[in-house]
Amino acid sequence: MSSADELPTPTLDSESAALLQSISSHGGYAYVRMSTMAAAGDFRAAEAAREMAWEQLHSGPWHSVLPVWRDAYSMACLHLARLHFLRRQYRDALRALDMGLIMGGSLLRPDLDRAVATVTAKAREDSTQTENEPRKLVEEMGETEEVRVLPARSLSCKRVEKKSGISMESFLRDYMGKEFPVIITDSMEHWPARSKWNNLDYLLTVAGDRTVPVEVGKNYLCQEWKQELITFSQFLERIQSKDSSSAVPTYLAQHPLFDQISELRRDICVPDYCFAGGGELRPLNAWFGPAGTVTPLHHDPHHNILAQVVGRKYIRLYPASLSEELYPYSETMLRNSSQVDLDNIDEKEFPKVHDLEFLDCILEEGEMLYIPPKWWHYVRSLTISFSVSFWWSNNENPNAS
Ligand SMILES: O=C(O)CCC(=O)C(=O)O
């Protein structure tokens, strides 16, 4: 075996003894035994160790899981990935590494990231290149049929203003300072993502074998809604299939995809506007799905720039001052969501909603929408759509969550 067959894991090598000791002190003797055998090359033991850590992660509410078990989970994923890599099972290796990145702790994250880069490079080296015409994710878009399925009164009130060439000064004074929405039309031309993300082959090459969490169902307020872990290529297949705009879309929503897949992160640029006011940038989120995904009416505590990279979306906004009339849920977890289903308003139960004034828009490819903190927003994709949200907190209120 040459060193080229090995996945380097320097953090694991230096932290392993201390981590195993800590796991022992929390009663994880069986895990320690399996993990030690895995480190010596025992594949079954690696699977067993990962299973044991997985059980610990699911033994109670997520916030009460001991951090040491998250690191134990990453450790087992690294062992498994290493053994898959030796057998040239690159997809399996990537799956194990992604599970470690998504579910594991922070201690071994540098090793997981490094291993992803090594496995990806090796897999590409081994695969044969084809030079066909690039396949587009979204074809040329005209007026789409989905415009007909917009909520009642859509596009009948005031539209969000579209502006080009907004200076930082004007953004601060006229929009962020006044907490008023605006669409910026010309700030994304230089993003590599603008040309790359509509190319199916590019997406498959950089991310096809990576595992990502997706949401399946009408939206997160519905009972039948669930989350799944699938590969990016399975996800792309699903969103392209003819019935993808049916009642159960698959949505890669509010996921920090760019922390996980660095090649996609390199395709985007943080808009300068996000640094206006000296606040702190939050993790960037991806919103990628077929036509017909709906993010129901809700608000967030942060400033937000929602950048539309591929496809188009309908967005409706109500100011924070109308919260009372939008019937927020009373449960703590859902207090930022409205009970009103804009696609099917129950006027008897929610009589105040119908006549409320709102702002709305169709956010086109290459445009960015500024959504001020606490503004209610409803979002529906009209085509296959890939957006990125940039949240940042105010200087005065960095801990808002
Ligand atoms: O694009 C979406 O579906 C929702 C985006 C959103 O809610 C946000 O950026 O806060």
The ligand as an SDF file (V2000), in Angstrom:
LIG
                    3D

 10  9  0  0  0  0  0  0  0  0999 V2000
  -36.1150   31.0660   -0.9810 O   0  0  0  0  0  0  0  0  0  0  0  0
  -36.8420   30.5830   -0.1270 C   0  0  0  0  0  0  0  0  0  0  0  0
  -37.5880   29.6020   -0.3320 O   0  0  0  0  0  0  0  0  0  0  0  0
  -36.8900   31.1850    1.2500 C   0  0  0  0  0  0  0  0  0  0  0  0
  -35.8080   32.1720    1.5400 C   0  0  0  0  0  0  0  0  0  0  0  0
  -35.9270   32.7230    2.9270 C   0  0  0  0  0  0  0  0  0  0  0  0
  -36.8880   32.5380    3.6220 O   0  0  0  0  0  0  0  0  0  0  0  0
  -34.8150   33.5120    3.4710 C   0  0  0  0  0  0  0  0  0  0  0  0
  -33.8400   33.7730    2.7580 O   0  0  0  0  0  0  0  0  0  0  0  0
  -34.9340   33.9210    4.6490 O   0  0  0  0  0  0  0  0  0  0  0  0
  1  2  2  0
  2  3  1  0
  2  4  1  0
  4  5  1  0
  5  6  1  0
  6  7  2  0
  6  8  1  0
  8  9  2  0
  8 10  1  0
M  END
$$$$
